[in-house]
């Protein structure tokens, strides 16, 4: 594999990650009452870092492939719910729990069981 092949491969992975992150934001906005613009930027950045970590781990999965937008949305909402519960913000936690249920109902067929279990464990 030459230098240009490695560069192209790296660029493709980065583009796929951005599609998953931005797509998850659009899915959350479409299906739920959660306004991500009101979430603290540092917390949202940490959620995106978590999605990036999970995306990197999913690229080694030859069977199932990369993390998709629906899975990224589920993981992002789970991460934000965990932050809300740790800060004793029960109203936001309940809102995010409802949002998780909606995303699971609307996009359930596109979400792998392993990702659902990971989301429930956060």
C-alpha positions in Angstrom: 0.0 0.0 0.0 1.5 3.3 -1.1 1.5 6.6 0.6 -1.5 7.8 -1.5 -3.5 4.7 -0.7 -2.9 5.2 3.0 -3.9 8.9 2.7 -7.1 8.1 0.8 -8.0 5.4 3.3 -7.4 7.7 6.2 -9.4 10.5 4.5 -12.3 8.1 3.9 -12.4 7.0 7.5 -12.4 10.6 8.7 -15.3 11.4 6.3 -17.2 8.4 7.5 -16.8 9.5 11.0 -18.1 13.0 10.2 -21.1 11.5 8.4 -21.9 9.4 11.5 -21.5 12.4 13.9 -23.5 14.9 11.8 -26.0 12.3 10.8 -26.6 11.5 14.4 -27.3 15.1 15.2 -29.8 15.3 12.4 -31.6 12.1 13.5 -31.8 13.4 17.1 -33.2 16.7 15.8 -35.7 14.9 13.6 -37.1 12.4 16.0 -36.7 13.9 19.5 -37.3 17.0 21.5 -33.6 17.3 22.4 -32.0 20.5 21.2 -28.3 19.8 20.9 -27.6 23.5 20.5 -28.5 24.0 24.2 -26.1 21.3 25.4 -22.8 22.6 26.8 -20.2 22.6 24.1 -17.7 20.7 26.2 -20.1 17.9 26.9 -21.1 17.7 23.3 -17.5 17.6 22.3 -16.9 14.7 24.8 -19.9 12.9 23.3 -18.4 13.3 19.8 -15.1 12.0 21.1 -16.9 9.0 22.5 -18.5 8.5 19.1 -15.1 8.8 17.5 -13.7 6.1 19.8 -16.6 3.7 19.1 -16.2 4.4 15.3 -12.5 3.6 15.6 -13.3 0.3 17.4 -15.9 -0.6 14.8 -13.5 -0.3 11.9 -11.8 -3.5 13.1 -15.1 -5.3 12.9 -15.0 -7.1 9.6 -18.4 -8.7 10.0 -20.6 -5.7 10.9 -18.6 -2.8 9.5 -18.5 0.8 10.6 -20.8 2.6 13.1 -23.7 4.2 11.3 -25.7 7.4 12.0 -28.5 5.6 13.9 -26.0 3.8 16.2 -24.1 7.1 16.7 -27.4 8.8 17.7 -28.2 6.1 20.2 -24.7 6.2 21.7 -24.7 10.0 21.8 -28.1 10.1 23.6 -26.9 7.5 26.0 -23.7 9.4 26.8 -25.7 12.6 27.4 -28.2 10.7 29.6 -25.3 9.4 31.7 -23.9 12.9 32.1 -27.3 14.2 33.1 -27.8 11.4 35.7 -24.3 12.0 37.1 -25.2 15.7 37.6 -28.5 14.8 39.2 -30.4 16.5 36.4 -33.4 14.2 36.5 -35.6 16.3 34.1 -32.9 16.2 31.4 -32.3 12.5 32.1 -36.0 11.7 31.6 -36.1 13.7 28.4 -33.0 11.8 27.1 -34.5 8.5 28.2 -37.6 9.3 26.1 -35.4 10.3 23.2 -33.5 7.0 23.4 -36.8 5.1 23.3 -37.9 7.1 20.2 -34.6 6.5 18.4 -34.7 2.8 19.2 -38.3 2.6 17.9 -37.7 4.6 14.7 -34.3 3.2 13.8 -34.2 -0.2 15.6 -33.6 -2.2 12.5 -30.4 -0.3 11.6 -28.9 -0.6 15.1 -26.8 -3.7 15.9 -27.6 -5.5 19.2 -24.1 -5.0 20.5 -24.5 -1.3 20.1 -27.8 -1.4 21.9 -26.2 -3.2 24.8 -23.3 -0.7 24.9 -25.8 2.1 25.0 -27.7 0.5 27.9 -24.5 0.1 29.8 -23.5 3.7 29.7 
